[in-house]
Structures are given as structure tokens and as C-alpha cells.
Amino acid sequence: MNKLIFLDVTSLKTNIIAQFREPTYEVCGLNCADYRFCVAFNYKEKSEGHEWNCQLTNTTQHNFDNNASRKKRVWTFIKDNVDRSQVALCRGEVNECHNGGTMIWDPEKPFKCLCKKGYEGEICEKGDNNINEYEGVHSTRDLKAYIYSHAH
């Protein structure tokens, strides 16, 4: 699992999906996993009163204020690759992207598809016919075995 972490950053000002008050960064991360287009979160360990300390975002591209005072740079920004397939399945969500494409958030429309190599189109519906779908098939016998195994 690839993680990207920035320590001692400021709070997010843009692209905030939701904000919460949470006891730990792990719980903040679980909130991110629950939001369909959350790709990262910003967490502040020490917060006062009812102040938010967990910010969910749909992008890792943030310009943190490096000139901010030390007092304001108390957040930790974490990008976590989360497998949402089980959560999405339980909620009845459907991946509208075809051919193994991944749905990503797009502010201009409901979603955008990130297509796997060899596929393109709005929902990854256009494939490259030159892709070797039958990987490991080197003879007619292999092809028959492949077809038989995928037909049953």
C-alpha cells in the first residue's frame, strides 16, 4: 500500500468533501474510505472544543501555506490507497467504468474514468484490439483450454 504523508501542514482551504471531529487519524481515514471520491485526508491531533480535526479531500494536489506560522502548521496530510470495493458493494454502488477502469471524482461532472492501459473513452469502453487478452496462450491447445476454462 503506497502512502504519501506530509507533516506540519496547514488546514485545507479547497476541495474539502467533508469535515469531522475524530479521536484518531485512523478513524479519520475510515471516514475517507466511506466517501466514494475521497483520496486523502488531513488530520490534526490536538483540537479544541468542537473544532474540526479531520478533513476529507478528493485530490492530493494542495498548495499548503509554507509561510504560515508554526502554530497553524499542525496538520498531517495523508494519501492512502484504499480498496473501496467492499464498501461500494454493500451500499449497492456500481462502477460505471468498463474494462477495469476506476471511477475518480470530477468537479465538472458526476465522475470520470481512469482507464487501464489499452482502453479509452468516456467510460473506458474502447479497447485496443492489439492487446493480448489471452496471456499465456501459445498454442491451439492452450487456446482451447483457455476458452473452456473461461466458459464454465
Residue frames as a rotation matrix with the C-alpha (Angstrom) as fourth column:
MET 1
0.585 0.811 0.000 0.00
0.811 -0.585 0.000 0.00
0.000 0.000 -1.000 0.00
ASN 2
-0.416 -0.731 0.541 1.51
0.725 -0.626 -0.288 3.32
0.549 0.272 0.790 -1.08
LYS 3
0.557 0.548 -0.624 1.20
0.808 -0.532 0.253 6.17
-0.194 -0.645 -0.739 1.37
LEU 4
-0.247 -0.540 0.805 2.04
0.532 -0.770 -0.353 9.80
0.810 0.341 0.477 0.87
ILE 5
0.512 0.380 -0.770 2.38
0.859 -0.220 0.463 11.79
0.007 -0.899 -0.439 4.09
PHE 6
-0.171 -0.513 0.841 3.10
0.272 -0.845 -0.460 15.47
0.947 0.150 0.284 4.64
LEU 7
0.026 0.102 -0.994 3.77
0.998 0.055 0.032 16.56
0.058 -0.993 -0.100 8.22
ASP 8
-0.335 -0.186 -0.924 3.30
0.571 -0.820 -0.042 20.04
-0.749 -0.542 0.380 9.68
VAL 9
-0.760 0.195 0.621 0.95
0.512 -0.408 0.755 21.43
0.401 0.892 0.210 7.04
THR 10
-0.852 0.522 0.030 -1.95
-0.475 -0.748 -0.464 23.88
-0.220 -0.410 0.885 7.31
SER 11
-0.195 0.874 0.445 -5.65
0.133 0.473 -0.871 23.11
-0.972 -0.110 -0.208 7.13
LEU 12
-0.625 0.069 0.777 -7.22
0.774 0.185 0.606 22.60
-0.102 0.980 -0.169 3.72
LYS 13
-0.603 0.415 -0.681 -8.96
-0.205 -0.906 -0.371 25.59
-0.771 -0.084 0.631 2.15
THR 14
-0.099 0.536 -0.838 -10.27
-0.992 -0.125 0.037 23.99
-0.084 0.835 0.544 -1.07
ASN 15
-0.170 0.104 -0.980 -11.57
-0.551 0.814 0.182 20.64
0.817 0.571 -0.081 -2.36
ILE 16
-0.873 -0.028 0.486 -12.96
-0.459 0.380 -0.803 19.59
-0.162 -0.925 -0.344 1.02
ILE 17
-0.555 0.687 -0.469 -15.53
0.035 0.583 0.812 16.79
0.831 0.434 -0.347 0.70
ALA 18
0.662 0.727 -0.182 -16.42
0.191 0.072 0.979 16.65
0.725 -0.683 -0.091 4.41
GLN 19
-0.431 -0.754 0.496 -15.08
-0.412 -0.324 -0.851 17.63
0.803 -0.571 -0.171 7.84
PHE 20
0.593 0.569 -0.569 -15.41
0.223 0.563 0.796 15.85
0.773 -0.599 0.207 11.18
ARG 21
0.104 -0.574 0.813 -14.10
-0.965 -0.256 -0.057 15.77
0.241 -0.778 -0.580 14.70
GLU 22
0.728 0.087 -0.680 -12.45
-0.121 0.993 -0.003 12.39
0.674 0.084 0.733 15.27
PRO 23
0.910 -0.328 0.255 -10.39
-0.253 0.049 0.966 10.88
-0.329 -0.943 -0.038 18.11
THR 24
0.036 -0.931 0.364 -7.62
0.112 0.366 0.924 9.39
-0.993 0.008 0.117 15.92
TYR 25
-0.350 -0.233 -0.907 -6.21
-0.823 -0.387 0.417 9.65
-0.448 0.892 -0.056 12.41
GLU 26
-0.980 0.018 0.198 -7.25
0.087 0.934 0.345 6.01
-0.178 0.356 -0.917 11.85
VAL 27
-0.168 0.986 -0.019 -10.92
0.655 0.098 -0.749 6.93
-0.737 -0.138 -0.662 12.35
CYS 28
0.126 0.115 -0.985 -10.44
-0.476 -0.865 -0.162 9.92
-0.870 0.489 -0.055 10.05
GLY 29
-0.761 -0.510 -0.401 -9.01
-0.603 0.328 0.727 7.52
-0.239 0.795 -0.557 7.45
LEU 30
-0.733 0.580 0.355 -12.02
0.542 0.814 -0.210 5.20
-0.411 0.039 -0.911 7.83
ASN 31
0.213 0.793 -0.571 -14.25
0.128 -0.602 -0.788 8.18
-0.969 0.095 -0.230 7.03
CYS 32
-0.257 -0.399 -0.880 -12.23
-0.800 -0.423 0.426 8.70
-0.542 0.813 -0.210 3.87
ALA 33
-0.981 -0.137 0.141 -12.77
-0.055 0.880 0.472 5.07
-0.188 0.455 -0.870 2.87
ASP 34
-0.347 0.933 0.096 -16.50
0.640 0.311 -0.703 5.59
-0.686 -0.183 -0.705 3.27
TYR 35
0.354 0.428 -0.831 -16.65
-0.272 -0.803 -0.530 8.54
-0.895 0.414 -0.168 0.85
ARG 36
0.792 0.119 0.599 -16.67
0.416 0.611 -0.673 7.44
-0.446 0.783 0.434 -2.78
PHE 37
0.716 -0.494 0.493 -14.24
0.374 -0.325 -0.869 10.05
0.590 0.806 -0.048 -4.13
CYS 38
0.849 -0.472 0.236 -12.04
-0.478 -0.498 0.723 10.68
-0.223 -0.727 -0.649 -1.08
VAL 39
0.692 -0.671 -0.264 -8.39
0.205 0.534 -0.820 10.10
0.692 0.514 0.507 -1.96
ALA 40
-0.486 -0.862 -0.147 -6.68
0.468 -0.114 -0.877 11.75
0.739 -0.494 0.458 1.02
PHE 41
0.704 0.695 -0.149 -7.33
0.509 -0.347 0.788 13.33
0.495 -0.630 -0.598 4.39
ASN 42
-0.302 -0.698 0.650 -5.86
-0.101 -0.654 -0.750 15.99
0.948 -0.292 0.127 6.63
TYR 43
0.548 0.482 -0.683 -5.77
0.558 0.398 0.729 15.29
0.623 -0.780 -0.051 10.39
LYS 44
-0.156 -0.533 0.832 -4.93
-0.465 -0.703 -0.538 17.47
0.872 -0.470 -0.138 13.38
GLU 45
-0.412 -0.082 -0.908 -4.21
0.513 0.802 -0.306 15.57
0.753 -0.592 -0.288 16.59
LYS 46
-0.624 0.148 -0.767 -4.89
0.703 -0.322 -0.634 18.35
-0.340 -0.935 0.097 19.08
SER 47
-0.517 0.537 0.667 -8.08
0.263 -0.642 0.721 20.34
0.815 0.547 0.191 18.63
GLU 48
-0.986 0.140 -0.086 -10.15
0.027 -0.380 -0.925 22.44
-0.162 -0.914 0.371 20.98
GLY 49
-0.382 0.920 -0.091 -13.85
-0.596 -0.321 -0.736 22.32
-0.706 -0.227 0.671 21.70
HIS 50
0.403 0.649 0.645 -15.94
0.186 0.632 -0.752 21.25
-0.896 0.423 0.134 18.75
GLU 51
0.205 -0.418 -0.885 -13.40
-0.822 -0.565 0.076 22.31
-0.532 0.712 -0.459 16.12
TRP 52
0.972 0.134 -0.194 -12.95
-0.229 0.728 -0.646 20.04
0.055 0.672 0.738 13.08
ASN 53
0.154 -0.970 0.186 -9.75
-0.707 0.023 0.707 17.99
-0.690 -0.240 -0.682 13.07
CYS 54
-0.417 -0.192 0.888 -10.44
0.394 0.843 0.367 15.67
-0.819 0.503 -0.276 10.12
GLN 55
0.141 0.403 -0.904 -10.76
-0.673 -0.631 -0.386 16.98
-0.726 0.663 0.182 6.56
LEU 56
0.051 -0.046 0.998 -11.52
0.516 0.856 0.013 14.70
-0.855 0.514 0.067 3.60
THR 57
0.009 -0.122 -0.992 -10.47
-0.630 -0.772 0.089 15.69
-0.777 0.624 -0.084 0.10
ASN 58
0.820 0.386 0.423 -10.81
0.097 0.635 -0.767 14.47
-0.564 0.670 0.483 -3.48
THR 59
0.796 -0.599 0.090 -7.29
0.013 -0.131 -0.991 15.44
0.605 0.790 -0.097 -4.57
THR 60
0.489 -0.725 -0.485 -3.68
0.835 0.227 0.502 15.23
-0.254 -0.650 0.716 -3.43
GLN 61
-0.297 -0.579 0.760 -2.84
0.787 -0.599 -0.149 18.48
0.541 0.554 0.633 -5.24
HIS 62
0.810 0.512 -0.285 -2.92
0.579 -0.625 0.523 21.09
0.089 -0.589 -0.803 -2.48
ASN 63
-0.051 -0.792 0.608 -0.84
0.291 -0.595 -0.750 24.22
0.955 0.139 0.261 -2.05
PHE 64
0.525 0.180 -0.832 -0.12
0.841 0.039 0.540 24.36
0.130 -0.983 -0.131 1.65
ASP 65
0.829 -0.180 0.530 0.90
-0.158 -0.984 -0.087 27.73
0.537 -0.012 -0.844 3.07
ASN 66
0.301 -0.815 -0.496 4.58
0.790 0.504 -0.349 27.21
0.534 -0.287 0.795 3.90
ASN 67
-0.579 -0.495 0.647 4.78
0.122 -0.838 -0.532 30.76
0.806 -0.229 0.546 5.24
ALA 68
0.532 0.832 0.158 2.09
-0.122 -0.110 0.987 30.12
0.838 -0.544 0.043 7.84
SER 69
0.014 -0.498 0.867 3.08
-0.957 -0.259 -0.133 30.37
0.291 -0.828 -0.480 11.47
ARG 70
-0.844 -0.422 -0.332 4.21
-0.292 0.879 -0.376 27.23
0.451 -0.220 -0.865 13.27
LYS 71
-0.714 0.628 0.309 1.00
-0.341 0.073 -0.937 27.45
-0.611 -0.775 0.162 15.31
LYS 72
0.267 0.864 -0.428 -1.09
-0.822 -0.028 -0.569 26.91
-0.503 0.504 0.702 12.14
ARG 73
0.026 -0.334 -0.942 1.07
-0.793 0.567 -0.223 24.11
0.609 0.753 -0.250 10.67
VAL 74
-0.519 -0.124 0.846 -0.20
-0.770 0.498 -0.400 21.34
-0.371 -0.858 -0.354 12.93
TRP 75
0.611 0.791 0.023 -1.98
-0.659 0.524 -0.540 19.12
-0.439 0.315 0.841 10.42
THR 76
-0.576 -0.694 0.432 -0.81
-0.275 0.662 0.697 15.84
-0.770 0.283 -0.572 8.84
PHE 77
0.259 0.614 -0.746 -1.89
-0.925 -0.065 -0.374 15.20
-0.278 0.787 0.551 5.24
ILE 78
-0.525 -0.388 0.758 -2.21
-0.281 0.919 0.276 11.53
-0.804 -0.069 -0.591 4.31
LYS 79
0.067 0.473 -0.878 -2.95
-0.989 0.146 0.004 9.99
0.130 0.869 0.478 0.91
ASP 80
-0.480 -0.164 0.862 -3.98
-0.471 0.877 -0.095 6.39
-0.741 -0.451 -0.498 1.34
ASN 81
-0.611 0.279 -0.740 -4.78
-0.646 0.365 0.671 3.84
0.457 0.888 -0.043 -1.36
VAL 82
-0.525 0.542 0.656 -7.99
-0.526 0.399 -0.751 2.34
-0.669 -0.739 0.075 -0.05
ASP 83
-0.945 0.309 -0.104 -9.86
0.122 0.633 0.764 -0.55
0.302 0.710 -0.636 -1.63
ARG 84
-0.642 0.760 0.101 -13.45
-0.670 -0.491 -0.557 0.65
-0.374 -0.425 0.825 -1.58
SER 85
-0.667 0.389 -0.635 -14.86
-0.415 0.513 0.751 -2.33
0.618 0.765 -0.181 -3.49
GLN 86
-0.669 0.426 -0.610 -16.40
0.659 0.720 -0.220 -3.99
0.345 -0.548 -0.762 -0.42
VAL 87
-0.662 0.419 -0.622 -17.86
0.227 -0.678 -0.699 -0.73
-0.714 -0.604 0.354 0.93
ALA 88
-0.669 0.385 -0.636 -19.26
-0.723 -0.536 0.435 0.15
-0.174 0.751 0.637 -2.50
LEU 89
-0.736 0.376 -0.563 -20.73
-0.018 0.820 0.571 -3.32
0.677 0.431 -0.597 -2.92
CYS 90
-0.672 0.469 -0.573 -22.52
0.730 0.287 -0.620 -3.12
-0.126 -0.835 -0.535 0.45
ARG 91
-0.470 0.480 -0.741 -24.03
-0.055 -0.854 -0.518 0.24
-0.881 -0.203 0.428 -0.48
GLY 92
0.355 0.649 0.673 -25.12
0.609 0.386 -0.693 -1.02
-0.710 0.656 -0.258 -3.89
GLU 93
0.349 -0.316 -0.883 -22.79
-0.555 -0.828 0.077 1.33
-0.755 0.463 -0.464 -5.75
VAL 94
0.751 -0.083 0.654 -21.82
0.523 0.679 -0.514 0.35
-0.402 0.729 0.554 -9.26
ASN 95
-0.291 -0.868 -0.403 -18.56
0.088 -0.443 0.892 1.11
-0.953 0.224 0.205 -11.03
GLU 96
0.719 0.665 -0.201 -19.79
-0.078 -0.210 -0.975 2.71
-0.690 0.717 -0.099 -14.24
CYS 97
0.089 -0.777 -0.624 -16.32
-0.950 -0.255 0.182 2.43
-0.300 0.576 -0.760 -15.82
HIS 98
0.955 0.275 -0.114 -15.84
-0.297 0.869 -0.396 -0.57
-0.010 0.412 0.911 -18.13
ASN 99
0.655 -0.694 -0.299 -12.85
0.183 0.530 -0.828 -2.90
0.733 0.487 0.474 -18.62
GLY 100
0.258 -0.552 -0.793 -11.43
0.948 0.301 0.099 -2.49
0.184 -0.778 0.601 -15.12
GLY 101
-0.265 -0.306 0.914 -11.44
0.258 -0.936 -0.239 1.32
0.929 0.172 0.327 -15.21
THR 102
-0.481 0.016 -0.876 -11.51
0.876 -0.022 -0.482 3.25
-0.027 -1.000 -0.003 -11.94
MET 103
0.505 0.711 0.490 -14.05
0.649 -0.687 0.328 5.95
0.570 0.153 -0.807 -11.13
ILE 104
-0.593 -0.654 -0.470 -12.50
0.805 -0.489 -0.336 9.22
-0.010 -0.577 0.816 -9.96
TRP 105
0.252 0.713 -0.654 -14.13
0.694 -0.604 -0.391 12.43
-0.674 -0.356 -0.648 -8.81
ASP 106
-0.634 -0.347 0.691 -14.54
0.733 -0.555 0.394 15.23
0.247 0.756 0.607 -11.31
PRO 107
-0.639 0.385 -0.666 -15.89
0.299 -0.674 -0.676 18.65
-0.709 -0.631 0.315 -10.21
GLU 108
-0.751 0.296 -0.591 -17.41
-0.625 -0.609 0.489 19.26
-0.215 0.736 0.642 -13.66
LYS 109
-0.012 0.747 -0.665 -19.48
-0.674 0.485 0.557 16.07
0.739 0.455 0.497 -13.89
PRO 110
0.826 0.463 0.320 -20.59
-0.531 0.453 0.716 13.19
0.187 -0.762 0.621 -11.64
PHE 111
0.515 -0.707 0.484 -17.38
-0.011 0.559 0.829 11.20
-0.857 -0.432 0.280 -12.21
LYS 112
0.400 -0.505 -0.765 -14.52
-0.913 -0.143 -0.383 10.49
0.084 0.851 -0.518 -14.59
CYS 113
0.980 -0.080 0.182 -12.98
0.059 0.991 0.117 7.14
-0.190 -0.104 0.976 -15.53
LEU 114
0.090 -0.990 -0.104 -9.28
-0.914 -0.124 0.386 6.39
-0.395 0.061 -0.917 -15.23
CYS 115
0.863 0.347 -0.367 -8.82
-0.493 0.735 -0.465 3.67
0.109 0.582 0.806 -17.85
LYS 116
0.450 -0.712 0.539 -6.41
0.085 0.635 0.768 0.75
-0.889 -0.300 0.347 -17.70
LYS 117
-0.460 -0.737 -0.495 -3.68
-0.508 -0.238 0.828 0.59
-0.728 0.632 -0.265 -20.31
GLY 118
-0.968 0.032 0.248 -5.10
0.220 0.584 0.782 -0.19
-0.119 0.811 -0.572 -23.73
TYR 119
-0.089 0.992 0.085 -8.55
0.995 0.086 0.045 1.27
0.038 0.088 -0.995 -23.07
GLU 120
-0.982 -0.149 -0.121 -10.00
0.153 -0.988 -0.025 4.71
-0.115 -0.043 0.992 -23.64
GLY 121
-0.359 0.896 0.262 -13.29
0.350 -0.132 0.928 6.57
0.865 0.424 -0.266 -23.97
GLU 122
-0.066 0.443 0.894 -15.65
-0.643 -0.704 0.302 8.29
0.763 -0.555 0.331 -21.55
ILE 123
0.585 0.313 0.748 -16.22
-0.788 0.440 0.431 5.02
-0.194 -0.842 0.504 -19.65
CYS 124
-0.390 -0.883 0.261 -13.20
-0.721 0.470 0.510 3.03
-0.573 0.010 -0.820 -20.94
GLU 125
0.490 0.731 0.475 -15.44
-0.234 0.635 -0.736 1.31
-0.840 0.249 0.482 -23.48
LYS 126
0.865 -0.226 -0.448 -12.98
-0.454 0.027 -0.890 1.49
0.213 0.974 -0.079 -26.38
GLY 127
0.597 -0.649 0.472 -10.30
-0.076 0.540 0.838 -1.18
-0.799 -0.536 0.273 -26.30
ASP 128
-0.025 -0.721 -0.692 -7.14
-0.969 -0.152 0.194 -1.73
-0.245 0.676 -0.695 -28.29
ASN 129
0.882 0.456 -0.119 -7.66
-0.470 0.834 -0.289 -4.90
-0.032 0.311 0.950 -30.33
ASN 130
0.285 -0.861 -0.420 -3.92
-0.335 0.321 -0.886 -5.49
0.898 0.394 -0.197 -30.28
ILE 131
-0.092 -0.292 0.952 -3.93
-0.995 0.001 -0.096 -6.21
0.027 -0.956 -0.291 -26.55
ASN 132
-0.585 -0.169 -0.794 -3.15
-0.260 0.966 -0.014 -9.82
0.769 0.198 -0.608 -25.83
GLU 133
0.204 0.765 0.611 -6.27
-0.925 -0.053 0.376 -10.86
0.320 -0.642 0.697 -23.90
TYR 134
0.947 0.168 -0.275 -5.12
-0.123 0.977 0.173 -14.45
0.298 -0.130 0.946 -23.95
GLU 135
0.202 -0.921 0.333 -1.96
-0.940 -0.278 -0.196 -14.03
0.273 -0.274 -0.922 -21.93
GLY 136
-0.296 -0.419 0.858 -0.14
-0.672 0.730 0.125 -17.32
-0.678 -0.540 -0.498 -21.56
VAL 137
0.681 0.554 0.479 -1.77
0.009 0.648 -0.762 -18.80
-0.732 0.523 0.436 -24.70
HIS 138
-0.175 -0.872 -0.457 0.98
-0.673 -0.233 0.702 -20.00
-0.719 0.431 -0.546 -27.02
SER 139
-0.991 -0.124 -0.049 -0.69
-0.122 0.693 0.710 -22.80
-0.054 0.710 -0.702 -29.00
THR 140
-0.349 0.910 -0.221 -4.07
-0.481 0.029 0.876 -24.04
0.804 0.413 0.428 -30.23
ARG 141
-0.133 0.250 -0.959 -4.21
0.625 0.772 0.115 -26.44
0.769 -0.584 -0.259 -27.28
ASP 142
-0.829 -0.216 -0.516 -3.61
0.545 -0.521 -0.657 -23.54
-0.127 -0.826 0.550 -24.86
LEU 143
-0.839 0.543 0.028 -6.34
-0.496 -0.786 0.368 -21.51
0.222 0.294 0.930 -26.60
LYS 144
-0.113 0.819 -0.562 -8.87
-0.076 0.557 0.827 -24.36
0.991 0.136 -0.001 -26.31
ALA 145
-0.300 -0.068 -0.952 -8.01
0.867 0.396 -0.301 -24.78
0.397 -0.916 -0.060 -22.63
TYR 146
-0.980 -0.083 -0.183 -8.35
0.148 -0.912 -0.383 -21.02
-0.135 -0.402 0.906 -22.08
ILE 147
-0.569 0.821 -0.048 -11.76
-0.584 -0.363 0.726 -20.87
0.579 0.441 0.686 -23.80
TYR 148
-0.027 0.553 -0.833 -13.00
0.317 0.795 0.517 -23.95
0.948 -0.250 -0.197 -21.92
SER 149
-0.514 -0.249 -0.821 -11.86
0.841 0.040 -0.539 -22.63
0.167 -0.968 0.189 -18.53
HIS 150
-0.967 0.130 -0.219 -13.47
-0.068 -0.961 -0.269 -19.22
-0.246 -0.245 0.938 -19.08
ALA 151
-0.517 0.826 -0.223 -16.74
-0.437 -0.031 0.899 -20.63
0.736 0.562 0.377 -20.43
HIS 152
0.153 0.577 -0.802 -17.53
0.412 0.701 0.582 -22.66
0.898 -0.419 -0.131 -17.29
